[in-house]
Amino acid sequence: MENQSAFETFELNLTEEIQGYLREIAKWAYFLSILGFIGLGLMVFFGLFFGAIMGAVANDAFAMGYSAGMGMIYVVLALIYFFPILYLFKFAKKMKAALNSKNNGELTSAFSNLKSHYKFIGIFTVVILSIYLLIFIVAIIGGAAAAF
């Protein structure tokens, strides 16, 4: 007889209470992802609007370039934010499908999308914090250099 560890024989059962919690999580994830998509649409709209309209109204080339640049930054940020929102949306849809069909494959896919969502957010946070740290260091060096 083969000895199996407790982890190898472990079986997880989703009780009705757990399924209820997962359904509620899926509903909130769906709601937040829809709000995210609406926010992305507004970011792209205003990015293009300010890039085109404000750039055309500007009196000098600097203001025109600044408006166009800010518009492009909004569009690029919307593109970056699209992916975690898409992962959250896919998680919500797959979780609802998994709970309705009692399908382990759908449940696995749902949690895979949730993992991708958090992984993207985590990496993005590390990148942003690194940029902030770099800006802080450059500002201190610049301030010290300006003092002399």
N, CA, C and O atoms as a GROMACS GRO file, in nm:
protein
  592
    1MET      N    1   0.085  -0.118   0.000
    1MET     CA    2   0.000   0.000   0.000
    1MET      C    3   0.089   0.124   0.000
    1MET      O    4   0.185   0.133   0.077
    2GLU      N    5   0.058   0.215  -0.084
    2GLU     CA    6   0.138   0.336  -0.100
    2GLU      C    7   0.096   0.440   0.003
    2GLU      O    8  -0.022   0.465   0.023
    3ASN      N    9   0.195   0.500   0.067
    3ASN     CA   10   0.166   0.607   0.163
    3ASN      C   11   0.149   0.737   0.088
    3ASN      O   12   0.236   0.776   0.009
    4GLN      N   13   0.039   0.803   0.112
    4GLN     CA   14   0.013   0.932   0.048
    4GLN      C   15   0.010   1.039   0.155
    4GLN      O   16  -0.037   1.019   0.266
    5SER      N   17   0.063   1.154   0.118
    5SER     CA   18   0.063   1.265   0.213
    5SER      C   19  -0.078   1.321   0.225
    5SER      O   20  -0.166   1.292   0.144
    6ALA      N   21  -0.097   1.401   0.328
    6ALA     CA   22  -0.228   1.463   0.349
    6ALA      C   23  -0.265   1.554   0.233
    6ALA      O   24  -0.383   1.569   0.201
    7PHE      N   25  -0.165   1.615   0.170
    7PHE     CA   26  -0.195   1.705   0.058
    7PHE      C   27  -0.238   1.629  -0.066
    7PHE      O   28  -0.320   1.679  -0.144
    8GLU      N   29  -0.185   1.509  -0.086
    8GLU     CA   30  -0.222   1.430  -0.203
    8GLU      C   31  -0.363   1.374  -0.191
    8GLU      O   32  -0.431   1.356  -0.292
    9THR      N   33  -0.408   1.348  -0.070
    9THR     CA   34  -0.542   1.293  -0.051
    9THR      C   35  -0.645   1.401  -0.019
    9THR      O   36  -0.763   1.372  -0.001
   10PHE      N   37  -0.601   1.525  -0.012
   10PHE     CA   38  -0.690   1.635   0.023
   10PHE      C   39  -0.792   1.658  -0.088
   10PHE      O   40  -0.757   1.664  -0.206
   11GLU      N   41  -0.916   1.668  -0.050
   11GLU     CA   42  -1.022   1.696  -0.147
   11GLU      C   43  -1.100   1.817  -0.098
   11GLU      O   44  -1.140   1.823   0.018
   12LEU      N   45  -1.120   1.910  -0.186
   12LEU     CA   46  -1.189   2.033  -0.150
   12LEU      C   47  -1.334   2.024  -0.196
   12LEU      O   48  -1.360   1.993  -0.312
   13ASN      N   49  -1.425   2.051  -0.106
   13ASN     CA   50  -1.566   2.052  -0.141
   13ASN      C   51  -1.620   2.193  -0.127
   13ASN      O   52  -1.596   2.260  -0.026
   14LEU      N   53  -1.690   2.238  -0.227
   14LEU     CA   54  -1.751   2.371  -0.222
   14LEU      C   55  -1.891   2.357  -0.164
   14LEU      O   56  -1.983   2.310  -0.230
   15THR      N   57  -1.905   2.398  -0.039
   15THR     CA   58  -2.035   2.393   0.026
   15THR      C   59  -2.127   2.499  -0.035
   15THR      O   60  -2.082   2.584  -0.112
   16GLU      N   61  -2.252   2.492  -0.001
   16GLU     CA   62  -2.348   2.591  -0.050
   16GLU      C   63  -2.311   2.731  -0.004
   16GLU      O   64  -2.328   2.828  -0.078
   17GLU      N   65  -2.261   2.741   0.119
   17GLU     CA   66  -2.220   2.871   0.172
   17GLU      C   67  -2.104   2.928   0.090
   17GLU      O   68  -2.104   3.046   0.054
   18ILE      N   69  -2.004   2.844   0.062
   18ILE     CA   70  -1.890   2.889  -0.018
   18ILE      C   71  -1.935   2.928  -0.158
   18ILE      O   72  -1.890   3.029  -0.211
   19GLN      N   73  -2.023   2.848  -0.217
   19GLN     CA   74  -2.074   2.881  -0.350
   19GLN      C   75  -2.149   3.014  -0.349
   19GLN      O   76  -2.141   3.092  -0.444
   20GLY      N   77  -2.220   3.040  -0.240
   20GLY     CA   78  -2.289   3.169  -0.227
   20GLY      C   79  -2.191   3.285  -0.223
   20GLY      O   80  -2.212   3.388  -0.286
   21TYR      N   81  -2.082   3.266  -0.148
   21TYR     CA   82  -1.979   3.370  -0.142
   21TYR      C   83  -1.916   3.391  -0.279
   21TYR      O   84  -1.893   3.504  -0.321
   22LEU      N   85  -1.888   3.281  -0.349
   22LEU     CA   86  -1.827   3.292  -0.482
   22LEU      C   87  -1.922   3.359  -0.582
   22LEU      O   88  -1.878   3.436  -0.668
   23ARG      N   89  -2.052   3.330  -0.570
   23ARG     CA   90  -2.150   3.398  -0.658
   23ARG      C   91  -2.150   3.549  -0.632
   23ARG      O   92  -2.153   3.629  -0.725
   24GLU      N   93  -2.146   3.585  -0.505
   24GLU     CA   94  -2.145   3.728  -0.470
   24GLU      C   95  -2.016   3.794  -0.518
   24GLU      O   96  -2.019   3.907  -0.568
   25ILE      N   97  -1.904   3.726  -0.502
   25ILE     CA   98  -1.776   3.779  -0.552
   25ILE      C   99  -1.783   3.798  -0.702
   25ILE      O  100  -1.738   3.900  -0.754
   26ALA      N  101  -1.840   3.701  -0.773
   26ALA     CA  102  -1.851   3.710  -0.918
   26ALA      C  103  -1.939   3.828  -0.959
   26ALA      O  104  -1.909   3.898  -1.056
   27LYS      N  105  -2.047   3.851  -0.886
   27LYS     CA  106  -2.135   3.965  -0.918
   27LYS      C  107  -2.061   4.098  -0.900
   27LYS      O  108  -2.070   4.186  -0.985
   28TRP      N  109  -1.988   4.111  -0.789
   28TRP     CA  110  -1.914   4.236  -0.766
   28TRP      C  111  -1.800   4.252  -0.866
   28TRP      O  112  -1.773   4.363  -0.912
   29ALA      N  113  -1.734   4.143  -0.899
   29ALA     CA  114  -1.626   4.150  -0.999
   29ALA      C  115  -1.682   4.193  -1.134
   29ALA      O  116  -1.621   4.273  -1.204
   30TYR      N  117  -1.798   4.139  -1.170
   30TYR     CA  118  -1.863   4.177  -1.296
   30TYR      C  119  -1.900   4.326  -1.294
   30TYR      O  120  -1.874   4.398  -1.390
   31PHE      N  121  -1.960   4.371  -1.185
   31PHE     CA  122  -1.999   4.511  -1.170
   31PHE      C  123  -1.877   4.603  -1.182
   31PHE      O  124  -1.880   4.702  -1.255
   32LEU      N  125  -1.770   4.570  -1.109
   32LEU     CA  126  -1.650   4.653  -1.113
   32LEU      C  127  -1.582   4.650  -1.249
   32LEU      O  128  -1.526   4.751  -1.293
   33SER      N  129  -1.587   4.536  -1.318
   33SER     CA  130  -1.527   4.531  -1.451
   33SER      C  131  -1.607   4.614  -1.551
   33SER      O  132  -1.549   4.678  -1.638
   34ILE      N  133  -1.738   4.614  -1.540
   34ILE     CA  134  -1.820   4.698  -1.629
   34ILE      C  135  -1.791   4.845  -1.602
   34ILE      O  136  -1.776   4.923  -1.696
   35LEU      N  137  -1.782   4.884  -1.474
   35LEU     CA  138  -1.743   5.022  -1.443
   35LEU      C  139  -1.605   5.054  -1.497
   35LEU      O  140  -1.580   5.165  -1.545
   36GLY      N  141  -1.515   4.958  -1.491
   36GLY     CA  142  -1.381   4.976  -1.545
   36GLY      C  143  -1.383   4.999  -1.695
   36GLY      O  144  -1.314   5.087  -1.745
   37PHE      N  145  -1.463   4.921  -1.767
   37PHE     CA  146  -1.473   4.940  -1.912
   37PHE      C  147  -1.534   5.076  -1.946
   37PHE      O  148  -1.492   5.141  -2.042
   38ILE      N  149  -1.632   5.119  -1.868
   38ILE     CA  150  -1.691   5.252  -1.889
   38ILE      C  151  -1.585   5.359  -1.865
   38ILE      O  152  -1.573   5.454  -1.943
   39GLY      N  153  -1.509   5.344  -1.757
   39GLY     CA  154  -1.400   5.438  -1.728
   39GLY      C  155  -1.296   5.441  -1.838
   39GLY      O  156  -1.246   5.547  -1.874
   40LEU      N  157  -1.263   5.324  -1.893
   40LEU     CA  158  -1.168   5.318  -2.003
   40LEU      C  159  -1.221   5.391  -2.126
   40LEU      O  160  -1.148   5.464  -2.193
   41GLY      N  161  -1.348   5.370  -2.154
   41GLY     CA  162  -1.409   5.441  -2.267
   41GLY      C  163  -1.403   5.591  -2.249
   41GLY      O  164  -1.374   5.664  -2.343
   42LEU      N  165  -1.430   5.637  -2.128
   42LEU     CA  166  -1.421   5.780  -2.100
   42LEU      C  167  -1.278   5.830  -2.110
   42LEU      O  168  -1.254   5.941  -2.160
   43MET      N  169  -1.182   5.751  -2.064
   43MET     CA  170  -1.041   5.791  -2.076
   43MET      C  171  -1.000   5.807  -2.221
   43MET      O  172  -0.935   5.905  -2.258
   44VAL      N  173  -1.038   5.712  -2.304
   44VAL     CA  174  -1.004   5.720  -2.446
   44VAL      C  175  -1.074   5.839  -2.510
   44VAL      O  176  -1.013   5.914  -2.586
   45PHE      N  177  -1.203   5.856  -2.480
   45PHE     CA  178  -1.278   5.968  -2.538
   45PHE      C  179  -1.215   6.101  -2.501
   45PHE      O  180  -1.188   6.184  -2.588
   46PHE      N  181  -1.192   6.122  -2.371
   46PHE     CA  182  -1.135   6.250  -2.328
   46PHE      C  183  -0.991   6.267  -2.373
   46PHE      O  184  -0.947   6.378  -2.401
   47GLY      N  185  -0.917   6.157  -2.380
   47GLY     CA  186  -0.781   6.165  -2.431
   47GLY      C  187  -0.779   6.212  -2.576
   47GLY      O  188  -0.701   6.299  -2.613
   48LEU      N  189  -0.865   6.153  -2.657
   48LEU     CA  190  -0.873   6.194  -2.797
   48LEU      C  191  -0.933   6.334  -2.809
   48LEU      O  192  -0.888   6.414  -2.892
   49PHE      N  193  -1.034   6.364  -2.727
   49PHE     CA  194  -1.098   6.495  -2.730
   49PHE      C  195  -0.998   6.605  -2.696
   49PHE      O  196  -0.985   6.703  -2.770
   50PHE      N  197  -0.928   6.589  -2.585
   50PHE     CA  198  -0.832   6.692  -2.545
   50PHE      C  199  -0.713   6.697  -2.639
   50PHE      O  200  -0.657   6.804  -2.663
   51GLY      N  201  -0.675   6.583  -2.691
   51GLY     CA  202  -0.564   6.582  -2.785
   51GLY      C  203  -0.597   6.654  -2.914
   51GLY      O  204  -0.513   6.725  -2.969
   52ALA      N  205  -0.718   6.636  -2.963
   52ALA     CA  206  -0.757   6.696  -3.091
   52ALA      C  207  -0.812   6.837  -3.074
   52ALA      O  208  -0.762   6.930  -3.136
   53ILE      N  209  -0.913   6.853  -2.992
   53ILE     CA  210  -0.980   6.982  -2.978
   53ILE      C  211  -0.891   7.085  -2.910
   53ILE      O  212  -0.874   7.196  -2.961
   54MET      N  213  -0.835   7.049  -2.796
   54MET     CA  214  -0.753   7.146  -2.724
   54MET      C  215  -0.626   7.180  -2.801
   54MET      O  216  -0.576   7.292  -2.796
   55GLY      N  217  -0.573   7.082  -2.873
   55GLY     CA  218  -0.456   7.108  -2.956
   55GLY      C  219  -0.487   7.204  -3.069
   55GLY      O  220  -0.403   7.286  -3.107
   56ALA      N  221  -0.608   7.194  -3.124
   56ALA     CA  222  -0.647   7.283  -3.234
   56ALA      C  223  -0.674   7.425  -3.184
   56ALA      O  224  -0.654   7.521  -3.259
   57VAL      N  225  -0.717   7.440  -3.061
   57VAL     CA  226  -0.749   7.571  -3.004
   57VAL      C  227  -0.623   7.642  -2.954
   57VAL      O  228  -0.623   7.764  -2.938
   58ALA      N  229  -0.518   7.566  -2.928
   58ALA     CA  230  -0.396   7.624  -2.870
   58ALA      C  231  -0.334   7.729  -2.962
   58ALA      O  232  -0.341   7.717  -3.084
   59ASN      N  233  -0.275   7.831  -2.900
   59ASN     CA  234  -0.217   7.942  -2.976
   59ASN      C  235  -0.075   7.914  -3.024
   59ASN      O  236  -0.037   7.957  -3.133
   60ASP      N  237   0.002   7.843  -2.947
   60ASP     CA  238   0.140   7.819  -2.987
   60ASP      C  239   0.168   7.670  -3.002
   60ASP      O  240   0.088   7.586  -2.961
   61ALA      N  241   0.281   7.639  -3.060
   61ALA     CA  242   0.317   7.500  -3.088
   61ALA      C  243   0.338   7.420  -2.960
   61ALA      O  244   0.304   7.302  -2.955
   62PHE      N  245   0.392   7.484  -2.856
   62PHE     CA  246   0.415   7.413  -2.730
   62PHE      C  247   0.283   7.365  -2.670
   62PHE      O  248   0.271   7.249  -2.631
   63ALA      N  249   0.184   7.454  -2.663
   63ALA     CA  250   0.054   7.417  -2.606
   63ALA      C  251  -0.013   7.310  -2.692
   63ALA      O  252  -0.078   7.220  -2.639
   64MET      N  253   0.003   7.319  -2.823
   64MET     CA  254  -0.056   7.220  -2.912
   64MET      C  255   0.009   7.083  -2.889
   64MET      O  256  -0.060   6.981  -2.881
   65GLY      N  257   0.140   7.082  -2.878
   65GLY     CA  258   0.210   6.956  -2.853
   65GLY      C  259   0.180   6.900  -2.716
   65GLY      O  260   0.168   6.778  -2.700
   66TYR      N  261   0.169   6.987  -2.616
   66TYR     CA  262   0.137   6.944  -2.480
   66TYR      C  263   0.000   6.878  -2.477
   66TYR      O  264  -0.017   6.773  -2.415
   67SER      N  265  -0.099   6.939  -2.542
   67SER     CA  266  -0.234   6.883  -2.543
   67SER      C  267  -0.237   6.748  -2.614
   67SER      O  268  -0.300   6.653  -2.567
   68ALA      N  269  -0.168   6.740  -2.726
   68ALA     CA  270  -0.163   6.613  -2.798
   68ALA      C  271  -0.090   6.507  -2.715
   68ALA      O  272  -0.132   6.391  -2.713
   69GLY      N  273   0.017   6.546  -2.648
   69GLY     CA  274   0.091   6.452  -2.564
   69GLY      C  275   0.008   6.401  -2.448
   69GLY      O  276   0.010   6.281  -2.418
   70MET      N  277  -0.064   6.490  -2.384
   70MET     CA  278  -0.150   6.448  -2.272
   70MET      C  279  -0.261   6.356  -2.322
   70MET      O  280  -0.297   6.259  -2.255
   71GLY      N  281  -0.314   6.386  -2.438
   71GLY     CA  282  -0.417   6.300  -2.496
   71GLY      C  283  -0.364   6.160  -2.522
   71GLY      O  284  -0.433   6.061  -2.496
   72MET      N  285  -0.242   6.152  -2.573
   72MET     CA  286  -0.182   6.021  -2.600
   72MET      C  287  -0.152   5.946  -2.469
   72MET      O  288  -0.165   5.823  -2.464
   73ILE      N  289  -0.113   6.018  -2.366
   73ILE     CA  290  -0.088   5.953  -2.236
   73ILE      C  291  -0.216   5.889  -2.184
   73ILE      O  292  -0.213   5.778  -2.131
   74TYR      N  293  -0.328   5.959  -2.198
   74TYR     CA  294  -0.456   5.903  -2.154
   74TYR      C  295  -0.490   5.776  -2.232
   74TYR      O  296  -0.538   5.678  -2.174
   75VAL      N  297  -0.467   5.777  -2.361
   75VAL     CA  298  -0.498   5.660  -2.444
   75VAL      C  299  -0.406   5.544  -2.407
   75VAL      O  300  -0.452   5.430  -2.398
   76VAL      N  301  -0.279   5.570  -2.384
   76VAL     CA  302  -0.185   5.464  -2.346
   76VAL      C  303  -0.221   5.408  -2.208
   76VAL      O  304  -0.218   5.286  -2.188
   77LEU      N  305  -0.256   5.494  -2.113
   77LEU     CA  306  -0.299   5.446  -1.981
   77LEU      C  307  -0.425   5.360  -1.992
   77LEU      O  308  -0.438   5.259  -1.922
   78ALA      N  309  -0.517   5.400  -2.078
   78ALA     CA  310  -0.638   5.320  -2.098
   78ALA      C  311  -0.602   5.182  -2.153
   78ALA      O  312  -0.661   5.082  -2.113
   79LEU      N  313  -0.506   5.178  -2.243
   79LEU     CA  314  -0.462   5.050  -2.298
   79LEU      C  315  -0.399   4.962  -2.190
   79LEU      O  316  -0.423   4.842  -2.185
   80ILE      N  317  -0.319   5.022  -2.103
   80ILE     CA  318  -0.256   4.947  -1.994
   80ILE      C  319  -0.363   4.896  -1.896
   80ILE      O  320  -0.358   4.780  -1.854
   81TYR      N  321  -0.458   4.980  -1.860
   81TYR     CA  322  -0.562   4.942  -1.765
   81TYR      C  323  -0.661   4.842  -1.823
   81TYR      O  324  -0.734   4.776  -1.748
   82PHE      N  325  -0.665   4.829  -1.956
   82PHE     CA  326  -0.761   4.739  -2.020
   82PHE      C  327  -0.741   4.594  -1.976
   82PHE      O  328  -0.838   4.523  -1.950
   83PHE      N  329  -0.616   4.551  -1.967
   83PHE     CA  330  -0.589   4.409  -1.943
   83PHE      C  331  -0.633   4.361  -1.805
   83PHE      O  332  -0.697   4.256  -1.797
   84PRO      N  333  -0.602   4.431  -1.695
   84PRO     CA  334  -0.652   4.379  -1.567
   84PRO      C  335  -0.804   4.383  -1.558
   84PRO      O  336  -0.864   4.297  -1.494
   85ILE      N  337  -0.865   4.480  -1.622
   85ILE     CA  338  -1.011   4.486  -1.621
   85ILE      C  339  -1.069   4.370  -1.702
   85ILE      O  340  -1.170   4.311  -1.664
   86LEU      N  341  -1.004   4.338  -1.814
   86LEU     CA  342  -1.048   4.224  -1.894
   86LEU      C  343  -1.035   4.094  -1.815
   86LEU      O  344  -1.125   4.010  -1.819
   87TYR      N  345  -0.924   4.076  -1.743
   87TYR     CA  346  -0.907   3.956  -1.660
   87TYR      C  347  -1.015   3.948  -1.552
   87TYR      O  348  -1.066   3.840  -1.524
   88LEU      N  349  -1.049   4.060  -1.493
   88LEU     CA  350  -1.154   4.062  -1.390
   88LEU      C  351  -1.289   4.026  -1.451
   88LEU      O  352  -1.367   3.952  -1.390
   89PHE      N  353  -1.317   4.078  -1.569
   89PHE     CA  354  -1.442   4.047  -1.639
   89PHE      C  355  -1.450   3.898  -1.672
   89PHE      O  356  -1.553   3.834  -1.650
   90LYS      N  357  -1.339   3.842  -1.724
   90LYS     CA  358  -1.338   3.700  -1.758
   90LYS      C  359  -1.354   3.614  -1.632
   90LYS      O  360  -1.422   3.512  -1.635
   91PHE      N  361  -1.292   3.657  -1.522
   91PHE     CA  362  -1.309   3.584  -1.396
   91PHE      C  363  -1.456   3.578  -1.358
   91PHE      O  364  -1.507   3.472  -1.324
   92ALA      N  365  -1.524   3.691  -1.363
   92ALA     CA  366  -1.664   3.697  -1.322
   92ALA      C  367  -1.751   3.607  -1.410
   92ALA      O  368  -1.835   3.533  -1.359
   93LYS      N  369  -1.730   3.613  -1.541
   93LYS     CA  370  -1.810   3.531  -1.632
   93LYS      C  371  -1.784   3.382  -1.611
   93LYS      O  372  -1.877   3.302  -1.605
   94LYS      N  373  -1.657   3.346  -1.599
   94LYS     CA  374  -1.622   3.205  -1.582
   94LYS      C  375  -1.668   3.152  -1.446
   94LYS      O  376  -1.710   3.037  -1.436
   95MET      N  377  -1.661   3.234  -1.343
   95MET     CA  378  -1.704   3.191  -1.210
   95MET      C  379  -1.855   3.164  -1.211
   95MET      O  380  -1.900   3.064  -1.156
   96LYS      N  381  -1.931   3.254  -1.272
   96LYS     CA  382  -2.076   3.232  -1.281
   96LYS      C  383  -2.106   3.104  -1.358
   96LYS      O  384  -2.191   3.024  -1.317
   97ALA      N  385  -2.034   3.083  -1.469
   97ALA     CA  386  -2.056   2.962  -1.549
   97ALA      C  387  -2.016   2.837  -1.471
   97ALA      O  388  -2.086   2.736  -1.477
   98ALA      N  389  -1.906   2.844  -1.398
   98ALA     CA  390  -1.859   2.728  -1.321
   98ALA      C  391  -1.959   2.691  -1.212
   98ALA      O  392  -1.986   2.573  -1.190
   99LEU      N  393  -2.012   2.790  -1.144
   99LEU     CA  394  -2.106   2.761  -1.036
   99LEU      C  395  -2.240   2.712  -1.089
   99LEU      O  396  -2.305   2.629  -1.025
  100ASN      N  397  -2.280   2.761  -1.205
  100ASN     CA  398  -2.407   2.716  -1.264
  100ASN      C  399  -2.396   2.575  -1.320
  100ASN      O  400  -2.491   2.496  -1.309
  101SER      N  401  -2.281   2.542  -1.379
  101SER     CA  402  -2.266   2.411  -1.442
  101SER      C  403  -2.192   2.310  -1.354
  101SER      O  404  -2.182   2.192  -1.389
  102LYS      N  405  -2.141   2.356  -1.239
  102LYS     CA  406  -2.061   2.271  -1.149
  102LYS      C  407  -1.944   2.206  -1.224
  102LYS      O  408  -1.916   2.088  -1.209
  103ASN      N  409  -1.876   2.288  -1.305
  103ASN     CA  410  -1.768   2.242  -1.392
  103ASN      C  411  -1.634   2.285  -1.333
  103ASN      O  412  -1.608   2.405  -1.318
  104ASN      N  413  -1.548   2.188  -1.301
  104ASN     CA  414  -1.417   2.219  -1.244
  104ASN      C  415  -1.326   2.290  -1.343
  104ASN      O  416  -1.244   2.373  -1.303
  105GLY      N  417  -1.340   2.260  -1.472
  105GLY     CA  418  -1.259   2.327  -1.573
  105GLY      C  419  -1.288   2.476  -1.578
  105GLY      O  420  -1.197   2.558  -1.589
  106GLU      N  421  -1.415   2.510  -1.571
  106GLU     CA  422  -1.455   2.652  -1.570
  106GLU      C  423  -1.406   2.720  -1.442
  106GLU      O  424  -1.363   2.835  -1.445
  107LEU      N  425  -1.414   2.649  -1.331
  107LEU     CA  426  -1.368   2.704  -1.204
  107LEU      C  427  -1.217   2.731  -1.209
  107LEU      O  428  -1.170   2.834  -1.161
  108THR      N  429  -1.144   2.637  -1.265
  108THR     CA  430  -0.999   2.655  -1.280
  108THR      C  431  -0.968   2.774  -1.369
  108THR      O  432  -0.880   2.854  -1.338
  109SER      N  433  -1.041   2.785  -1.479
  109SER     CA  434  -1.021   2.897  -1.571
  109SER      C  435  -1.055   3.030  -1.504
  109SER      O  436  -0.987   3.130  -1.526
  110ALA      N  437  -1.160   3.031  -1.423
  110ALA     CA  438  -1.198   3.153  -1.351
  110ALA      C  439  -1.087   3.197  -1.258
  110ALA      O  440  -1.048   3.314  -1.257
  111PHE      N  441  -1.034   3.104  -1.179
  111PHE     CA  442  -0.927   3.140  -1.086
  111PHE      C  443  -0.798   3.174  -1.160
  111PHE      O  444  -0.717   3.252  -1.110
  112SER      N  445  -0.777   3.115  -1.276
  112SER     CA  446  -0.660   3.152  -1.357
  112SER      C  447  -0.669   3.298  -1.401
  112SER      O  448  -0.569   3.370  -1.400
  113ASN      N  449  -0.789   3.342  -1.439
  113ASN     CA  450  -0.808   3.482  -1.476
  113ASN      C  451  -0.792   3.574  -1.356
  113ASN      O  452  -0.738   3.684  -1.369
  114LEU      N  453  -0.839   3.532  -1.240
  114LEU     CA  454  -0.822   3.613  -1.120
  114LEU      C  455  -0.673   3.624  -1.084
  114LEU      O  456  -0.626   3.730  -1.044
  115LYS      N  457  -0.601   3.514  -1.098
  115LYS     CA  458  -0.456   3.515  -1.075
  115LYS      C  459  -0.388   3.612  -1.170
  115LYS      O  460  -0.301   3.690  -1.129
  116SER      N  461  -0.427   3.609  -1.298
  116SER     CA  462  -0.368   3.700  -1.397
  116SER      C  463  -0.399   3.845  -1.364
  116SER      O  464  -0.315   3.933  -1.382
  117HIS      N  465  -0.520   3.870  -1.316
  117HIS     CA  466  -0.559   4.005  -1.276
  117HIS      C  467  -0.466   4.057  -1.166
  117HIS      O  468  -0.409   4.165  -1.178
  118TYR      N  469  -0.452   3.979  -1.060
  118TYR     CA  470  -0.369   4.023  -0.947
  118TYR      C  471  -0.221   4.027  -0.983
  118TYR      O  472  -0.148   4.113  -0.935
  119LYS      N  473  -0.176   3.936  -1.067
  119LYS     CA  474  -0.036   3.937  -1.110
  119LYS      C  475  -0.007   4.064  -1.189
  119LYS      O  476   0.096   4.128  -1.168
  120PHE      N  477  -0.097   4.101  -1.280
  120PHE     CA  478  -0.079   4.223  -1.359
  120PHE      C  479  -0.077   4.345  -1.269
  120PHE      O  480   0.010   4.431  -1.282
  121ILE      N  481  -0.174   4.353  -1.177
  121ILE     CA  482  -0.180   4.466  -1.085
  121ILE      C  483  -0.054   4.472  -0.998
  121ILE      O  484  -0.001   4.581  -0.975
  122GLY      N  485  -0.006   4.359  -0.952
  122GLY     CA  486   0.114   4.355  -0.870
  122GLY      C  487   0.237   4.402  -0.945
  122GLY      O  488   0.314   4.483  -0.893
  123ILE      N  489   0.256   4.352  -1.066
  123ILE     CA  490   0.371   4.394  -1.147
  123ILE      C  491   0.361   4.542  -1.180
  123ILE      O  492   0.461   4.614  -1.174
  124PHE      N  493   0.243   4.587  -1.216
  124PHE     CA  494   0.222   4.728  -1.249
  124PHE      C  495   0.253   4.817  -1.128
  124PHE      O  496   0.313   4.923  -1.143
  125THR      N  497   0.212   4.773  -1.010
  125THR     CA  498   0.240   4.849  -0.888
  125THR      C  499   0.390   4.858  -0.862
  125THR      O  500   0.441   4.964  -0.827
  126VAL      N  501   0.462   4.748  -0.879
  126VAL     CA  502   0.607   4.748  -0.860
  126VAL      C  503   0.673   4.843  -0.960
  126VAL      O  504   0.765   4.917  -0.924
  127VAL      N  505   0.628   4.840  -1.084
  127VAL     CA  506   0.685   4.929  -1.187
  127VAL      C  507   0.660   5.075  -1.150
  127VAL      O  508   0.752   5.157  -1.158
  128ILE      N  509   0.539   5.108  -1.111
  128ILE     CA  510   0.506   5.247  -1.076
  128ILE      C  511   0.586   5.292  -0.953
  128ILE      O  512   0.638   5.403  -0.951
  129LEU      N  513   0.595   5.207  -0.851
  129LEU     CA  514   0.673   5.243  -0.732
  129LEU      C  515   0.821   5.261  -0.767
  129LEU      O  516   0.888   5.348  -0.711
  130SER      N  517   0.872   5.180  -0.859
  130SER     CA  518   1.011   5.196  -0.904
  130SER      C  519   1.031   5.328  -0.976
  130SER      O  520   1.133   5.395  -0.958
  131ILE      N  521   0.934   5.366  -1.058
  131ILE     CA  522   0.942   5.496  -1.127
  131ILE      C  523   0.939   5.610  -1.026
  131ILE      O  524   1.015   5.706  -1.039
  132TYR      N  525   0.852   5.600  -0.926
  132TYR     CA  526   0.847   5.703  -0.822
  132TYR      C  527   0.980   5.713  -0.748
  132TYR      O  528   1.029   5.823  -0.722
  133LEU      N  529   1.039   5.599  -0.715
  133LEU     CA  530   1.168   5.598  -0.647
  133LEU      C  531   1.276   5.662  -0.734
  133LEU      O  532   1.358   5.739  -0.684
  134LEU      N  533   1.276   5.630  -0.861
  134LEU     CA  534   1.373   5.688  -0.953
  134LEU      C  535   1.355   5.839  -0.963
  134LEU      O  536   1.453   5.914  -0.963
  135ILE      N  537   1.231   5.885  -0.972
  135ILE     CA  538   1.203   6.029  -0.976
  135ILE      C  539   1.251   6.096  -0.847
  135ILE      O  540   1.309   6.204  -0.852
  136PHE      N  541   1.226   6.033  -0.734
  136PHE     CA  542   1.268   6.086  -0.605
  136PHE      C  543   1.420   6.100  -0.599
  136PHE      O  544   1.472   6.203  -0.555
  137ILE      N  545   1.490   5.997  -0.642
  137ILE     CA  546   1.638   6.001  -0.640
  137ILE      C  547   1.690   6.109  -0.733
  137ILE      O  548   1.781   6.184  -0.696
  138VAL      N  549   1.634   6.118  -0.853
  138VAL     CA  550   1.677   6.222  -0.948
  138VAL      C  551   1.648   6.361  -0.892
  138VAL      O  552   1.729   6.452  -0.909
  139ALA      N  553   1.534   6.378  -0.826
  139ALA     CA  554   1.500   6.509  -0.767
  139ALA      C  555   1.598   6.546  -0.656
  139ALA      O  556   1.640   6.661  -0.646
  140ILE      N  557   1.636   6.450  -0.574
  140ILE     CA  558   1.732   6.478  -0.466
  140ILE      C  559   1.869   6.512  -0.526
  140ILE      O  560   1.933   6.607  -0.481
  141ILE      N  561   1.912   6.437  -0.624
  141ILE     CA  562   2.041   6.466  -0.688
  141ILE      C  563   2.036   6.602  -0.757
  141ILE      O  564   2.130   6.680  -0.749
  142GLY      N  565   1.926   6.629  -0.826
  142GLY     CA  566   1.910   6.760  -0.893
  142GLY      C  567   1.908   6.874  -0.793
  142GLY      O  568   1.967   6.979  -0.818
  143GLY      N  569   1.838   6.855  -0.681
  143GLY     CA  570   1.834   6.959  -0.578
  143GLY      C  571   1.970   6.982  -0.515
  143GLY      O  572   2.009   7.095  -0.488
  144ALA      N  573   2.042   6.873  -0.491
  144ALA     CA  574   2.176   6.886  -0.433
  144ALA      C  575   2.271   6.953  -0.531
  144ALA      O  576   2.355   7.034  -0.491
  145ALA      N  577   2.259   6.920  -0.658
  145ALA     CA  578   2.345   6.981  -0.760
  145ALA      C  579   2.312   7.129  -0.777
  145ALA      O  580   2.402   7.210  -0.802
  146ALA      N  581   2.186   7.165  -0.764
  146ALA     CA  582   2.146   7.306  -0.780
  146ALA      C  583   2.192   7.390  -0.661
  146ALA      O  584   2.210   7.511  -0.674
  147ALA      N  585   2.210   7.327  -0.546
  147ALA     CA  586   2.253   7.400  -0.427
  147ALA      C  587   2.398   7.443  -0.435
  147ALA      O  588   2.440   7.536  -0.367
  148PHE      N  589   2.476   7.375  -0.518
  148PHE     CA  590   2.618   7.410  -0.530
  148PHE      C  591   2.639   7.495  -0.648
  148PHE      O  592   2.752   7.535  -0.676
   0.00000   0.00000   0.00000
